[in-house]
Amino acid sequence: MLHRRHLLTAAPASLVLTGCDALTRNPTAKAIVESGEQATYRWQRLVGRDGLAREFAASDISPVFKVNGTHEPTNPEWQALSTGGFADWRLKVTGLVGRELALTLPQLRALPQRTQITRHDCVEGWSAIGQWTGPQLAHVLKAAGLRDGARYIVFLCADDYGGEASKGGLQSSSRYYESIDLVDAFHPQTILAHSLNNQPLSTGNGAPLRLRVERQLGYKQAKYLMQIVVADSLAPFGGGKGGYWPDRGYEWYAGT
């Protein structure tokens, strides 16, 4: 099986190194990525839905885990929460659930924890290996209880690209968001990470909580989580394509 990360590395180096936008503007590169997207999604749904992303040894951890995208949100709500050490932060779980939740960091830490050392693959062509710790998303969803019709899990973030207009920041009609289907939501490696390399998440890496869905590319790993919405459709969110970057031409599934 030729996975998407191999198709990306097969693309011309000049396209990869110039970043994400070059990939979406160039028809050849976009066709390569789209073909990999479709093949990976079909394979993971028909054959490998329970397959695990490779996990590494502690000796493989990258000396520096690159901060990409937002380095610090500028919106006042996140700034105030950060100033207070996230003591007043709550992860809201709403939508098609039997019981809405508002979870504190201590409550999330009290759930059964999973630690995994995995490789983060960015569509821009770089990778890094890090150790992530947090509860499996499945534990949170089971506590809330999914109602009939639930198909997608949508992650709403405080991420505004730090107001960087060149990346959509304050020009955007919505803050960063992402979504996954129920297969990935209940995958054992899909966690809500509060720690990287045995330390609480830094601001640049998504404090206080970020998504790790390890069989997908970096832009799916949403940072600065604020709310989880269980939904039957992606149409009401952002541009309706399932994520901040998918709304701007990127692939929704982004499997590796």
N, C-alpha and C positions, 0 to 999 in steps of 0.2 A: 504494500500500500504506500503510495507516494503522498506523504502528508504535506500540509500547506507550508510548514516551515522550510521544507525542501524546495518547494516551488518558489518561495520568496528568495532563497539563496541562489536559485537558478536564474532569477531575473538579472538584467544587466546591473552591474555594481553602481553605475552612475545614477540609476533610478532609485536604488535602495538608499544610497548615501545622501541623496538630496531630501529625504524625508517622506512623510506620509502623503503630502499633497501631490508630489510628483507621481506617485503610484496611481492616484485616482485620475490625474489629468492625461496620462499616457495610455492610449487604447491597448497597446500590446501588454504592458504590465498589468493593467486592469483585467484583461482577459485571462492572464496567467493566474492572478489571485482568485478571480471568480470561479475558474475551473477547479482550483484546489478547494475552495469553499464548498462547492456543491459535492465534490467527491468525498471530502472529509465528513460532511454532515450525513450523507447517505450511509457511509461506512459506520459511523458511530451510532447511528440510529438502528441500522439493520443487523450489524454484527458486533460492534464494539461498544455498545452503550454502557457496559459495566467496566470497560477497560480503564486502567489507571495511567495517569501521566507518570513518567519516570521520576523516581525519588532518588536523591543523591546522599552521599555521606557528608558529615560535618566538615571534613577536609576539603570538600569541593566548594564550600560557600565562598562567594565572591568577596574580595576585600572591601569593595565599595559597591553598594547597590544604588545604581543611578536614579536620581530623582528626575522624572520626566513629566511633562505637562505642567500643572499648577505646582508652584513651590509654596504658596500660602494663599488661601481664599481671602478675598477682600470684603466679603459681605459682612455687615455688622453682627448678624446673628452668630455666625461661626466665630468671629473675633471675640465676642463677649463670652462665648462658651470656652474658648481657648484660654482666655485670661483667667477664668475661674477653674482651670485645670480639668475641665469637662465634667465637673461635679453635677451640673444641672443638665447635661446632655442626656437625651433619651433617644433610643432607636424605636421609632414608631412602626408598628406592623398593622396595616389597614387593608381595606378592600374586601375581597371575597374570603373572609375568615369568620370563624365562629366566635372568636374572641379577639378584640383589638388589644394590642400590647404596647407598652411604652417601657422599654428595658434600659436600665442603667448599665454602665460598664461593669460594676461589681456583679450584677445579675448575669451578664453575659459570661463573665469569668467563672461564675459558679456552675455553669453548665458543663457537661463533659467536654473536655478539650481535645483537640487534635493538633499535633505538630507534624509538619511535613517540610522537607527540603526539596524544593522544586526549581525549575528554570523558568524565568520570565522571558518570553520572546516578544520583542517589539516589532511591529510592522516596519519600522524604520531600519531594521537590520541588526540591532544589538540585542544581547542577551545578558542576564545576570542570574546567579543562583542565590537564593535566600531561604532562610528557615522561618516559616510562618506558623503562628499559633493562634487558635481561636476555636469557638464552637462550630460544629457543622451547621450549615444553614438548615438542614433537615430538622434539627432539634427545635429551632425557633418556629419553623412552619408547623411542626406537629403540636407545639404548645398553643399556637393560634388556631389550628384546625382549618383545613381548606374546605370551602363550600363548593357545591356543584357548579360547574362551569369554569373553574380555575384552570388557566392554561399557561399563564406567564407570571414570572416574578420580576417586578420592576423595582429598580434601585434609584432613589432620588438622593441627590448629593448637595452638599454646600459648595461644591466645586464650581467656580466661575472663571477659571483660568486666570485668576489673579487680576482680572480686568484687562488682560492682554487682548486688545482689539484685533490684532493680526490672527488670533486663534479663535475668534468668535466671542471672547469674553463678554464685555458689556454690550456688544451688538447682538448677542444671542437672545432669542425669545424664551429660552429656558436655561436653567443651570444644567450641569452635566447629569446625565442619567444613563442607565444601561438596563438590559433585561436578558433573562434566560428562560428556557422552557422548563417544564417540571422534571424532565430527565436529568438535566444538569443541576437543577436545584436540589435534587435528592442524591446526587452523586457524592460518594464519601469524601472526595477531595475538595468539594465546594464548601469553603469555610468563611466565616466572618472574622477576619484577622485583626487582632488588637496588638500583636507583637511581631516584630521582625528581629531575627537573630537574638532572641531572649531579651529584647528591650521593647518597651512600649513604642508604638509607631511614632516616628518623628513627624513633624509638620509636613515636610516635603513628601513623605511616603504615605500620607493619608490620614493622620490622626483625627479622631480617635479610633476609627474603624474603617476597614476597607474590605471589599469582596476579593476572594481568591477563587477563581473557577479555572482550575489548572490545565484543562485541555484546550484553552482558548488563548488568543493573542492578548497582548498587554493592555490594549484600550478597553477590553472587557472588565479589567480588574478595577472597578470603580472605587475611587478614594472618597474620603470625607462623607461617609454614609450618614444620612439623616432619617430616611424612611424607606420601608419596604412596602410595596403595594402588590397584592395578589389580584390579578386581572384576567378577564376573558378575552381582551383585545389590547393591542398596542396603539390603536388609533388615537386615544385621548391624550397621549403623552408626547410632548415635543412636536416633531414633525411627523409622527406616526410610524417611523421606520424602526423603532425599538431601541434607539440610543442616540447620544449626542453626535457621534461620528457617523453612524449609519444615516442619520438625517442629512449628512453632508456628503454622501456618496460612498461611504465605506460599507463593507459587508456586515450583516447583522450577526451571523453565527461565529465567524472568525475563529474556527477551530484549527488546531495545530495537528 
